[in-house]
Amino acid sequence: MRPGQVRPRRAPGRVWGWTLVLAAGLGACTPSHETHASEGPLALVVVTPGMEAAAFLPLALAFGDAGIETWTVWIPPGDPLPDPGAAQAASARIRAMAQAAGVGGRPVGLVAHGPGATLALLAAPGVADAVVALGPLLGPPGTLLAGWLAGLPVPDGSVDLSVPLDWRGHDAASLLLGQPEPRLGSLPAPLARDWQRWLLEGPPLDPAAVTCPVFVGAGARDRLAPVESIRSPASAFPDATFVRFGLLRFAPRDPGSLDLLDQRAVLRVSTRWLADTLSERAG
């Protein structure tokens, strides 16, 4: 196993594919765990750069429980992405993987979170049959914390997000993501710079180009992608389902950003939506 990869655990009712790595500069994938080939629906779980892949395991397991074969992909922190243009290059690699997974007409859903969900939406046109975007960055968060983060200097190489950053006596990552010890790692510096621009200006995303069904899940306590910053942009997708979790809707506890990855209500609603949508597309 290479660092950052998640080896899926087998259990009754779970159908697994590969844990994959997007190879630096190639847009290719390296299998780490092989199963029998399948022609059924497939969920491609995109690990958000800068987060530990293990944080996405509950999400991947939930889709496996729903009978959807699940692959997990990530971009190595040392990947020499272009600067500027890192986000476009990263989304192009995700797009290539989705295109390869859908050979033969197999229905493919992209599943992602936070800025990774924005990358998935950028990759989706023409290759994805559905997208589950949990807490995506669709517009500027409009908070003082986001503005402060957008102005920080970014070193060359890679950026270690696990290093604590003090903001007014609080750990910035914990405040932003809603958990006391977020599972963070490193990401390529050019991508960090692109995301800083997104915090101020929003991403270069054309919602009209994403014609497949899109599920947008928003957490009532999400400070990275506040409900008010994504509700209106989400309505611009031609076929969108917007669900707010929390404030007495679905979730018993108001979720922050990272809670969208493991809160039972979020997993139940999003997996059911994707299973139904991919079944309709296959039919």
N, C-alpha and C positions, 0 to 999 in steps of 0.2 A: 504493500500500500504506500502511495506517495503521500506526503503531508497535505492535509486539507481535503483528502478524499474520504467519502463515507462508504463503508461497505454495508450494503443492505442486509438486514436480518430477515431470515425467512420465517414465515408463520402461516398457518392455514388461511387461505383466502387472499393472500397477497401475491400479486403477480409482478415480478421484477424484471427489468431489462439490465442496463449497464449503468455503472457510475462512470461518467466520462469527463475528460479534461479537454478544454479547447487549447490546442497546442499553440505556443507562441508563434505568431506571424503566419500561421498556416490555415487557421480556421478548421483544422482537422481534429479528430477525437481519438482518444486512446481508451479502449475498453479495459476495465479493471475487474469486472464481474460479469460473466456471460451466462445467459439462460437460453432456452429454446426460442427460436424466432416465433413471432406472433404477428397476426394481421389485424388484431383488434385495436381499439383506441389506445393512444399513447400520450402520456403527460410528460412533457419536457420541463423539469424543474430547474430554473435558472438561479444559481446561488449568487446573491448580490456581491459583487466585488467589495472586499473589505470586511466581509462577515465570514465567520467560521461555517464551513459546510455542515457541521453537526447541528447547527441551529435550524436547518431546514429538514432534519430527519422526521419530526412529527408530521410535517406537511406531506413529505413523500410517502410516509407510511399510510396516511389517511387516504391518499389517492390509490395506493395499492389495495387497501381494504375495500375500496369501492369497485375493485375489479379492473382498474386501469393500469396497464403496464407503465412503469415509471422509470425515466432516466433522469440523472442529475448531472448538470454541466456547470463548470466554473471557469473563470479566466485567471491564470496564475498571476500573483502580485508582481512578478518580475517581467511580465509581458511587455515588450517594447512597442507599445501603442503609439501612433503618431500624435504629435502635439503641434497645432490643434487637430481635432478630428478623432480623438480617442473614442468617444461615445459611438460615433458612426462606425468606426472599425470594429468595436466590440459587438455592436448590434448586427453587423454584417456576418460575424462568425456565428452568432446565435441563429441568424437567418439560414446560413449554410447547413447548420446541424438540423434545423427543423425541416429544411428541404430534403435532406438525406433521409430523415426519419419517415417522411411521408411518401417515399417512393412506392409506387404501386397503388396510390390512392388511399393509403392508410390515414385515418383521421388523427391529427396531431393538435394537442392543446399546449400552449405555453403557460407556465405557472411561475409567478415571480412576485417579488416584494420590494417596496421602496424604490430607490433609483434603479434597481435591477428590473423592476416591473416596467419602468419607462424604457429601458433597453429592449425588453421583450416586445413592447408596443411598437418601437421603432423597427424591430425585426419582422413583425407579423405580416405586413401586407404581402399577399400572394402566396404565403407558405403555411400560415397557421389557420386551423379551422376554428379555433377559439382561443381566447386569452383570459386567464384569471390574474388580475392585477390587484394585489393587496397593498393598500397604502402607497400607491404610485405617486411620484412627483409629476404633477400635471401643470402646476403653476407655482409661482413663488410662494413659500410658506407665509411670508409677511410677518415674521416674528423678529424680535431683537436678537435672539440667539442665532437664528439662521443668518441674519445679516452680519453678525460678528464672525461666524464660521466662514462666510464667504470672503472675508477680508484677510484671513490668515495666510501667511506665506507658505508655499508648498515646496518642499525640497525636491531635488531631482531623484530619479530612481523610483522608489516605492514609498508609500506613506503608511506608517504603522498606526492604525486607528485605536489600538489597544492602549496606547500611551495616554494617561489621564490629562485632560485639559480643564483647567479651572475657569469657570465662568461665574462670577459673582458669588464665590464660595461654594459652588456646586460642580460636580463633574459634568461637563458639557454633554458627553455621549449618553450618560444615564438620563439626564433631563430630556434630551432629544428623542431617545428611543423608548423611554418609559420603563426601563428595568435597571435595578441597581448595579448589576454586573453583566452588561451586554457582551455577547460572544463575538468579539471583533478580532480582525487580523489586519492584513495589509492589502493595499490595492495600488495599481500603477499610478504614478504621479500625474501623468497626462489626463487620466480619467478623473482624478480628484479635482483637477483644475476645471474640467468641463462641468463637474457637479457643482462647483462653487458658482459658476455662471448660472446654472439652473436655479440655485437658491435665490438669485437676484432677478433673473429674467424669465425663468421657466424653460423647459426643454424645447428643442427645435422639432416638435412633433406635430404632424398634420393629422388630426383626428379623422378627417374625411377619407384618408388613405387606408385606414384600418376598417375594412368592410366586414370582417368576420365578427361574430358575437363576442362582446367584451363584458366580463364581470369585474366591476370595480368595487372592492371592499374598503370601507373607510372606518377607522377606529375613532370613537368619540373622544379619546384622550391622546390622539396621535399628534405630536408636536412637529414631526418631520413632514408629514403631509396632512395638515389640519383639514377637517371636513369641509370647511368653507373654501379652501384653496383647490379642492378637487371636484366638488359637486357640479359646478357649472361647466368646467372643461370636460367632465365625463359625459355630460349630456350632448356633447358635440360628436361623439362616436355614432355612426349610423345605426348600430345595433347594440345598445348598451343596457346593462342591468346594474344599477347603482344600489348598494346596500350599506347603510350605516349600522355598525355594530356598537352597541352600548346605549346609554341613556334609555334603559328599559326596552331596547329593541334587540332581540335575539340573545345578546350576551348578558349574563347575570352581573358581570363586572365590566366597567368601561375600559376597553382595551387601548393601550398605547401602541406604538408602532410594532415592536417586537412581539407583542401579545397576539398579533394577527397571524403569527406563524404557528402557534400552538394552542390557542384557545379553542376548546371543543366546539363551541357554537360556530365559530368562523370556519373550522375544518368541515363540519357537517354541512353547512349551507354551500360552501364553495365546491366541495367534492360532488355533491348532488347536482349542482348546476352544470359542472363540467361533464359529468357522466351522461346527463340527459342531453346536453348540447352535442357532444360527440356522437352519441347514438343517433340523433336526428341527422347529423351530417353524413354518417355512414349509410343511413337508410336512403 
